[in-house]
């Protein structure tokens, strides 16, 4: 454990940690990751919020910072340097909490139910309440919280959780009616990690329309399954 609190991480530094945790569990044969593989993971167009376009030099700079705080370990492979995370030991977290923290770093604020679904490849949770239990523990850490529960959005069924690796959230995140962040694309070239922080929020009405559509599709699937079961 570090003797002093870690300084806030940039979005790219948090993204690097999230990718290392993700790939450790989903592609263990290629873990630890090379710089090239890590950059590709940071710039993925799917399962990322926001979508970014980081250069290898920027990812390398993020790795150097994380190494200074013992959050990343460098090892030498057969031809290239490889990198692994040290999140569990530095923060003293169980593997379930590490997976949740990584998913928040990769996809932004999410509800407990969304986290359970999105973490399925990293860690299996029995139910949503078990996810909430680990989140509550991280929110109440004596050394300082790692996550925070944001106010429920108007029209939303559940409140979203946000990681605090980058420091305290902006005050507008706690304002009633603040927009929900959606995946966007931000180039990091020239402006660095600050460009990602300025990603524009999506239209709330569009999100609500998407939710309604998904609910209708789920209902239709249930009806189709019921009809199939009755036919047997």
N, C-alpha and C positions, 0 to 999 in steps of 0.2 A: 504493500500500500504506500502511496506517496505521502510524504510528511506534510506537504502543503497542498491545498486545493489546486487542481489543474486549471490553467487559464481556459477561457472559452475557445472551442475549436471553430474553425471556419467550416462552411458547408462542405467544401471539398474534403477537408480532413475527416469530418464525420462520415462522409460518403465512402472514403477509403476504408474506414473501419467496418462500415456496414458490408461492403463488398467482400472483405477478407473473411468476416464471419459467415456470410452467405456461401461463398465458394468453398470454405472449409467443409461445409456440411453437404453441399450439393454436388461438388466435383472433387472429392478428396484425393483422387489419383493425380490431380494437377496442382495440389496445394502442398506447400506454400506457393504463392503466385509470383510470376515474373512481373517486371514493370509493365511490359506490353499487355499481359493478360489483365493486370489490375486496371490499367487505363481503359481497356475495352469494357471491363465490368462497370467502371464508373460512368462510362458514356453509353451504356445500354439504352435502347429506345423503349424497352418494355420494363415493367416493374420498377420504375424509377419516377420520383416526383421531387423536384423538377428534373426533366431531362437536361443534361448538360453536355458541353463539348470541351472537355479539358485536354490540354496538351500533355504529353509525357513529362515535359519539364515541370509543369505545375503539379502533377501527381507526385513526381520525385521530391519536389519541395515540401508537399504535404507529408510524405513519408519521413522526410528528415525531421520535421517538427514532431511527428508522432513518436519517432524513435527517441527523441530527447526526453519525452515524457514516459518512456518505457511501454507505450501502447502498441508499438510495432517492433518486431524482432527481425533483424536482417540475417540471412544465412546464405552461404555461397553454394550454388548448385554446380552441375557439371560444366556449364558454360556461362551462366548468368547469375546475378544476385536474385534471391527470392525473398519474399516477405510474408510474415504471418502476424496475426494479431495477438495481443496479450490482455484483452479486455477483462476476461474472467478474473485474472490474478490482480490486476491494478485496481479494479473496482470492488473486488471481493464478491462477485455475483455468481449465482447458480447458472447453469447452462440455459435454463428457460428464460431467465431475465436477459441474458446476453442476446438470445435470439430476438426477443421483443425489442430491445434497444436497437439492434441492428436493423430490424424492419422499419422502425420509426425513422432511422437515419436514411434508409433507402427510399421510403415512400411518403414521408411526411406525416402529419397528424392523421390518426385513424381511431376508430372506435375499437373497443375491446373485441367485438365480434369480427370486425375486419382484420384485426391483428391475428386472431385465432386462425382465420382462413388463410391469410397471407403467409403465416409462419409454418404452414403445414409441412413444407419440405425441409424446414430447419428444425422444428420441434413440434411434437404432437401434444396438444392440450386437450384434456378430457372434456372441458366445457368452458364457456365464456367466464364463469365465475372464477375458475382457476387462473385464467389470464389476468383478471382484475386483481386477484390476490398478489401475483408477482408485481404488477404495476403499482399497487398500493405500497408494497415493500420498498420499491425503488423511489417512490414519491416521499417516503418517510425516513430515508437513510439519515443516520446521525451525522455522517460526513458531508451531507448535502444532497438534495434530491437530484435524481437523474431524469425524471419525467414529471409532467404536470398534467392535470385534467383541465381542459379548457371548457368554458361555458358552452352549454348546448345551443346549437344554432336554431334560429326560428324555423319551424317546420321539420327539424331533424328529430329522429327518435332517440338517438343516443348522443352523449357528449364524446368528443374526441380527445385522445391523449397525444402529447407532444414531448419529444425528448429535449433535454436541457444541456446537451453536450456543447451547444453553441452559446450557452448563457441564458439569461432570463428572456422569455419571449417579449416581443414588442407589445406595448399597452393595448394597441388596437386588437390584438388576438383575444383580449378579454372583453371587448366591447360587444354588446348585443347586436346581432345582425352582421358581424364581420364576415366577409366572404370566405368560402372554403377554397383552399389551394388545390389546384389541379395541375397535372403534368403540363409543363411548358418546355421550351427549348431555350437555353441560355448559353452563349459562347463565353468561354473563360479566357480566350486568347486576348491579350492586350490589357484587359481589365482585371484579370484574376478572379478569385472566388467571389468578390463583391458583385460581379455580374449575376451570379446565380441567386444571391439574396434578393435581387430586384425582380425576380420572376413574377409576371402579372397573374393575379387571381382570375379564376374562370367565372362565368356568369352563373349565379346561384340557380336561376330559373332553369338553365340547361341541365344542371345537375339533378334538380328535382324531376325534370322530365325523363331523364335517363333512369332514375330510381323507379319511377312509375312504370316505365317500359319493362324494366327487369322484373318488377313484381308481377306484371301481367304475364310475362313469359314463364315465370316460376309457377304461377297458378295454372297456366295451360299445360305445363309439363306434368303437374300433379294430376290433372284431370285425365291426361292421356295414360298415365301409369295406372290410375284407378280403373279406367276402361279396359286396359290390357289385363289387369288382374281379374276383373269380373268375367272377361271372355274365357279365361281358363277354367 
